[in-house]
Amino acid sequence: MPPGETPPAEGSTPDAGPLETHNPTKGWSRTPVILIGLVVACFVVLFLGWLLELLG
């Protein structure tokens, strides 16, 4: 190839790695969100009761 010429394009490499068949969905599923929400709600109720007891 003479100097200054553009070399030929390389072949693509998407087939170079292993075949991925498991692609999990992005984001959170419903169950962990509900469980975390319940734990947070329990703490809120606990601290509100404690605060009301201190003020009362």
Biopython code that builds the backbone (N, CA, C, O; Angstrom):
import numpy as np
from Bio.PDB.StructureBuilder import StructureBuilder

atoms = [
    (1, "MET", "N", (0.849, -1.155, 0.000)),
    (1, "MET", "CA", (0.000, 0.000, 0.000)),
    (1, "MET", "C", (0.912, 1.240, 0.000)),
    (1, "MET", "O", (1.833, 1.327, 0.811)),
    (2, "PRO", "N", (0.665, 2.170, -0.882)),
    (2, "PRO", "CA", (1.514, 3.366, -0.939)),
    (2, "PRO", "C", (1.292, 4.274, 0.278)),
    (2, "PRO", "O", (0.214, 4.262, 0.872)),
    (3, "PRO", "N", (2.314, 5.061, 0.646)),
    (3, "PRO", "CA", (2.165, 5.983, 1.777)),
    (3, "PRO", "C", (1.042, 6.982, 1.512)),
    (3, "PRO", "O", (0.871, 7.451, 0.386)),
    (4, "GLY", "N", (0.274, 7.306, 2.564)),
    (4, "GLY", "CA", (-0.812, 8.267, 2.441)),
    (4, "GLY", "C", (-2.141, 7.634, 2.094)),
    (4, "GLY", "O", (-3.172, 8.304, 2.154)),
    (5, "GLU", "N", (-2.148, 6.364, 1.734)),
    (5, "GLU", "CA", (-3.399, 5.677, 1.411)),
    (5, "GLU", "C", (-4.093, 5.237, 2.701)),
    (5, "GLU", "O", (-3.442, 4.948, 3.705)),
    (6, "THR", "N", (-5.392, 5.195, 2.657)),
    (6, "THR", "CA", (-6.172, 4.722, 3.806)),
    (6, "THR", "C", (-6.181, 3.194, 3.794)),
    (6, "THR", "O", (-6.481, 2.577, 2.772)),
    (7, "PRO", "N", (-5.853, 2.591, 4.933)),
    (7, "PRO", "CA", (-5.872, 1.124, 4.966)),
    (7, "PRO", "C", (-7.308, 0.604, 4.870)),
    (7, "PRO", "O", (-8.255, 1.324, 5.187)),
    (8, "PRO", "N", (-7.461, -0.620, 4.443)),
    (8, "PRO", "CA", (-8.811, -1.172, 4.355)),
    (8, "PRO", "C", (-9.455, -1.290, 5.738)),
    (8, "PRO", "O", (-8.767, -1.450, 6.746)),
    (9, "ALA", "N", (-10.760, -1.211, 5.765)),
    (9, "ALA", "CA", (-11.488, -1.294, 7.033)),
    (9, "ALA", "C", (-11.340, -2.685, 7.640)),
    (9, "ALA", "O", (-11.278, -3.689, 6.931)),
    (10, "GLU", "N", (-11.286, -2.717, 8.958)),
    (10, "GLU", "CA", (-11.186, -3.997, 9.645)),
    (10, "GLU", "C", (-12.570, -4.634, 9.735)),
    (10, "GLU", "O", (-13.591, -3.952, 9.648)),
    (11, "GLY", "N", (-12.582, -5.921, 9.907)),
    (11, "GLY", "CA", (-13.845, -6.626, 10.093)),
    (11, "GLY", "C", (-14.437, -6.296, 11.451)),
    (11, "GLY", "O", (-13.708, -5.929, 12.372)),
    (12, "SER", "N", (-15.714, -6.419, 11.581)),
    (12, "SER", "CA", (-16.343, -6.135, 12.867)),
    (12, "SER", "C", (-16.043, -7.270, 13.840)),
    (12, "SER", "O", (-15.740, -8.389, 13.426)),
    (13, "THR", "N", (-16.129, -6.974, 15.137)),
    (13, "THR", "CA", (-15.772, -7.974, 16.138)),
    (13, "THR", "C", (-16.918, -8.364, 17.065)),
    (13, "THR", "O", (-16.629, -8.780, 18.187)),
    (14, "PRO", "N", (-18.192, -8.264, 16.694)),
    (14, "PRO", "CA", (-19.223, -8.661, 17.651)),
    (14, "PRO", "C", (-19.224, -10.158, 17.934)),
    (14, "PRO", "O", (-19.756, -10.578, 18.962)),
    (15, "ASP", "N", (-18.653, -10.968, 17.066)),
    (15, "ASP", "CA", (-18.642, -12.404, 17.295)),
    (15, "ASP", "C", (-17.379, -12.864, 18.013)),
    (15, "ASP", "O", (-17.136, -14.066, 18.126)),
    (16, "ALA", "N", (-16.570, -11.920, 18.501)),
    (16, "ALA", "CA", (-15.309, -12.294, 19.111)),
    (16, "ALA", "C", (-15.484, -12.874, 20.511)),
    (16, "ALA", "O", (-14.701, -13.731, 20.921)),
    (17, "GLY", "N", (-16.495, -12.423, 21.250)),
    (17, "GLY", "CA", (-16.679, -12.881, 22.625)),
    (17, "GLY", "C", (-17.653, -14.033, 22.717)),
    (17, "GLY", "O", (-18.179, -14.503, 21.708)),
    (18, "PRO", "N", (-17.890, -14.487, 23.947)),
    (18, "PRO", "CA", (-18.846, -15.582, 24.143)),
    (18, "PRO", "C", (-20.273, -15.119, 23.872)),
    (18, "PRO", "O", (-20.581, -13.935, 24.001)),
    (19, "LEU", "N", (-21.119, -16.033, 23.504)),
    (19, "LEU", "CA", (-22.516, -15.725, 23.232)),
    (19, "LEU", "C", (-23.242, -15.497, 24.550)),
    (19, "LEU", "O", (-23.267, -16.377, 25.411)),
    (20, "GLU", "N", (-23.833, -14.319, 24.706)),
    (20, "GLU", "CA", (-24.569, -14.004, 25.931)),
    (20, "GLU", "C", (-26.042, -14.304, 25.704)),
    (20, "GLU", "O", (-26.690, -13.701, 24.848)),
    (21, "THR", "N", (-26.553, -15.237, 26.476)),
    (21, "THR", "CA", (-27.964, -15.595, 26.326)),
    (21, "THR", "C", (-28.813, -15.077, 27.474)),
    (21, "THR", "O", (-30.036, -15.011, 27.343)),
    (22, "HIS", "N", (-28.197, -14.703, 28.608)),
    (22, "HIS", "CA", (-28.952, -14.209, 29.765)),
    (22, "HIS", "C", (-28.726, -12.718, 29.906)),
    (22, "HIS", "O", (-27.636, -12.287, 30.284)),
    (23, "ASN", "N", (-29.728, -11.938, 29.612)),
    (23, "ASN", "CA", (-29.661, -10.491, 29.774)),
    (23, "ASN", "C", (-30.761, -10.069, 30.740)),
    (23, "ASN", "O", (-31.911, -9.904, 30.333)),
    (24, "PRO", "N", (-30.418, -9.892, 32.029)),
    (24, "PRO", "CA", (-31.448, -9.539, 33.006)),
    (24, "PRO", "C", (-32.041, -8.158, 32.718)),
    (24, "PRO", "O", (-31.395, -7.296, 32.123)),
    (25, "THR", "N", (-33.270, -7.978, 33.152)),
    (25, "THR", "CA", (-33.921, -6.688, 32.952)),
    (25, "THR", "C", (-33.273, -5.646, 33.848)),
    (25, "THR", "O", (-32.693, -5.970, 34.884)),
    (26, "LYS", "N", (-33.378, -4.418, 33.442)),
    (26, "LYS", "CA", (-32.828, -3.334, 34.236)),
    (26, "LYS", "C", (-33.889, -2.868, 35.227)),
    (26, "LYS", "O", (-35.089, -2.974, 34.974)),
    (27, "GLY", "N", (-33.424, -2.356, 36.349)),
    (27, "GLY", "CA", (-34.351, -1.851, 37.346)),
    (27, "GLY", "C", (-34.624, -2.866, 38.440)),
    (27, "GLY", "O", (-34.071, -3.965, 38.454)),
    (28, "TRP", "N", (-35.486, -2.467, 39.347)),
    (28, "TRP", "CA", (-35.805, -3.288, 40.503)),
    (28, "TRP", "C", (-37.109, -4.016, 40.261)),
    (28, "TRP", "O", (-38.008, -3.500, 39.598)),
    (29, "SER", "N", (-37.205, -5.206, 40.798)),
    (29, "SER", "CA", (-38.474, -5.908, 40.732)),
    (29, "SER", "C", (-39.372, -5.386, 41.853)),
    (29, "SER", "O", (-38.924, -4.634, 42.719)),
    (30, "ARG", "N", (-40.614, -5.783, 41.832)),
    (30, "ARG", "CA", (-41.598, -5.225, 42.764)),
    (30, "ARG", "C", (-41.363, -5.681, 44.201)),
    (30, "ARG", "O", (-41.543, -4.887, 45.124)),
    (31, "THR", "N", (-40.968, -6.925, 44.416)),
    (31, "THR", "CA", (-40.857, -7.472, 45.768)),
    (31, "THR", "C", (-39.821, -6.745, 46.640)),
    (31, "THR", "O", (-40.151, -6.384, 47.769)),
    (32, "PRO", "N", (-38.583, -6.511, 46.170)),
    (32, "PRO", "CA", (-37.642, -5.781, 47.034)),
    (32, "PRO", "C", (-38.103, -4.362, 47.344)),
    (32, "PRO", "O", (-37.860, -3.862, 48.442)),
    (33, "VAL", "N", (-38.755, -3.718, 46.407)),
    (33, "VAL", "CA", (-39.227, -2.350, 46.648)),
    (33, "VAL", "C", (-40.297, -2.358, 47.736)),
    (33, "VAL", "O", (-40.300, -1.489, 48.609)),
    (34, "ILE", "N", (-41.206, -3.336, 47.690)),
    (34, "ILE", "CA", (-42.262, -3.429, 48.699)),
    (34, "ILE", "C", (-41.653, -3.739, 50.073)),
    (34, "ILE", "O", (-42.047, -3.144, 51.077)),
    (35, "LEU", "N", (-40.691, -4.670, 50.114)),
    (35, "LEU", "CA", (-40.078, -5.013, 51.394)),
    (35, "LEU", "C", (-39.318, -3.832, 52.000)),
    (35, "LEU", "O", (-39.411, -3.588, 53.203)),
    (36, "ILE", "N", (-38.582, -3.114, 51.189)),
    (36, "ILE", "CA", (-37.858, -1.935, 51.692)),
    (36, "ILE", "C", (-38.841, -0.875, 52.157)),
    (36, "ILE", "O", (-38.621, -0.231, 53.182)),
    (37, "GLY", "N", (-39.930, -0.688, 51.409)),
    (37, "GLY", "CA", (-40.957, 0.274, 51.811)),
    (37, "GLY", "C", (-41.594, -0.090, 53.138)),
    (37, "GLY", "O", (-41.858, 0.791, 53.957)),
    (38, "LEU", "N", (-41.848, -1.382, 53.369)),
    (38, "LEU", "CA", (-42.432, -1.816, 54.642)),
    (38, "LEU", "C", (-41.478, -1.579, 55.808)),
    (38, "LEU", "O", (-41.904, -1.159, 56.884)),
    (39, "VAL", "N", (-40.200, -1.843, 55.601)),
    (39, "VAL", "CA", (-39.219, -1.605, 56.666)),
    (39, "VAL", "C", (-39.130, -0.114, 56.981)),
    (39, "VAL", "O", (-39.088, 0.274, 58.148)),
    (40, "VAL", "N", (-39.101, 0.712, 55.954)),
    (40, "VAL", "CA", (-39.050, 2.166, 56.159)),
    (40, "VAL", "C", (-40.317, 2.640, 56.868)),
    (40, "VAL", "O", (-40.240, 3.471, 57.773)),
    (41, "ALA", "N", (-41.485, 2.123, 56.468)),
    (41, "ALA", "CA", (-42.742, 2.514, 57.110)),
    (41, "ALA", "C", (-42.744, 2.115, 58.584)),
    (41, "ALA", "O", (-43.233, 2.873, 59.422)),
    (42, "CYS", "N", (-42.212, 0.947, 58.914)),
    (42, "CYS", "CA", (-42.142, 0.529, 60.320)),
    (42, "CYS", "C", (-41.259, 1.473, 61.133)),
    (42, "CYS", "O", (-41.605, 1.826, 62.261)),
    (43, "PHE", "N", (-40.126, 1.882, 60.571)),
    (43, "PHE", "CA", (-39.258, 2.819, 61.274)),
    (43, "PHE", "C", (-39.931, 4.181, 61.444)),
    (43, "PHE", "O", (-39.780, 4.818, 62.486)),
    (44, "VAL", "N", (-40.657, 4.623, 60.447)),
    (44, "VAL", "CA", (-41.358, 5.910, 60.549)),
    (44, "VAL", "C", (-42.393, 5.848, 61.656)),
    (44, "VAL", "O", (-42.487, 6.767, 62.471)),
    (45, "VAL", "N", (-43.171, 4.775, 61.696)),
    (45, "VAL", "CA", (-44.179, 4.629, 62.749)),
    (45, "VAL", "C", (-43.516, 4.553, 64.121)),
    (45, "VAL", "O", (-44.002, 5.153, 65.080)),
    (46, "LEU", "N", (-42.413, 3.823, 64.220)),
    (46, "LEU", "CA", (-41.689, 3.705, 65.475)),
    (46, "LEU", "C", (-41.199, 5.066, 65.965)),
    (46, "LEU", "O", (-41.391, 5.416, 67.130)),
    (47, "PHE", "N", (-40.571, 5.826, 65.082)),
    (47, "PHE", "CA", (-40.028, 7.119, 65.493)),
    (47, "PHE", "C", (-41.115, 8.159, 65.735)),
    (47, "PHE", "O", (-40.950, 9.033, 66.587)),
    (48, "LEU", "N", (-42.227, 8.079, 64.998)),
    (48, "LEU", "CA", (-43.337, 8.995, 65.281)),
    (48, "LEU", "C", (-43.943, 8.697, 66.653)),
    (48, "LEU", "O", (-44.277, 9.620, 67.397)),
    (49, "GLY", "N", (-44.084, 7.425, 66.987)),
    (49, "GLY", "CA", (-44.597, 7.062, 68.307)),
    (49, "GLY", "C", (-43.654, 7.510, 69.402)),
    (49, "GLY", "O", (-44.083, 7.999, 70.447)),
    (50, "TRP", "N", (-42.354, 7.337, 69.155)),
    (50, "TRP", "CA", (-41.362, 7.769, 70.149)),
    (50, "TRP", "C", (-41.401, 9.289, 70.324)),
    (50, "TRP", "O", (-41.309, 9.789, 71.445)),
    (51, "LEU", "N", (-41.537, 10.017, 69.223)),
    (51, "LEU", "CA", (-41.605, 11.475, 69.288)),
    (51, "LEU", "C", (-42.866, 11.946, 70.021)),
    (51, "LEU", "O", (-42.812, 12.860, 70.843)),
    (52, "LEU", "N", (-43.988, 11.315, 69.714)),
    (52, "LEU", "CA", (-45.250, 11.682, 70.378)),
    (52, "LEU", "C", (-45.187, 11.377, 71.874)),
    (52, "LEU", "O", (-45.755, 12.105, 72.687)),
    (53, "GLU", "N", (-44.497, 10.303, 72.225)),
    (53, "GLU", "CA", (-44.345, 9.953, 73.654)),
    (53, "GLU", "C", (-43.500, 10.989, 74.375)),
    (53, "GLU", "O", (-43.780, 11.340, 75.521)),
    (54, "LEU", "N", (-42.445, 11.489, 73.688)),
    (54, "LEU", "CA", (-41.596, 12.511, 74.306)),
    (54, "LEU", "C", (-42.329, 13.833, 74.460)),
    (54, "LEU", "O", (-42.147, 14.530, 75.459)),
    (55, "LEU", "N", (-43.151, 14.183, 73.487)),
    (55, "LEU", "CA", (-43.841, 15.473, 73.517)),
    (55, "LEU", "C", (-45.074, 15.443, 74.413)),
    (55, "LEU", "O", (-45.534, 16.488, 74.873)),
    (56, "GLY", "N", (-45.607, 14.262, 74.661)),
    (56, "GLY", "CA", (-46.874, 14.148, 75.400)),
    (56, "GLY", "C", (-46.723, 14.074, 76.859)),
    (56, "GLY", "O", (-47.718, 13.977, 77.578)),
]
sb = StructureBuilder()
sb.init_structure("model")
sb.init_model(0)
sb.init_chain("A")
sb.init_seg("    ")
for serial, (resi, resn, name, xyz) in enumerate(atoms, 1):
    if name == "N":
        sb.init_residue(resn, " ", resi, " ")
    sb.init_atom(name, np.array(xyz, "f"), 0.0, 1.0, " ", f" {name:<3s}", serial, name[0])
structure = sb.get_structure()
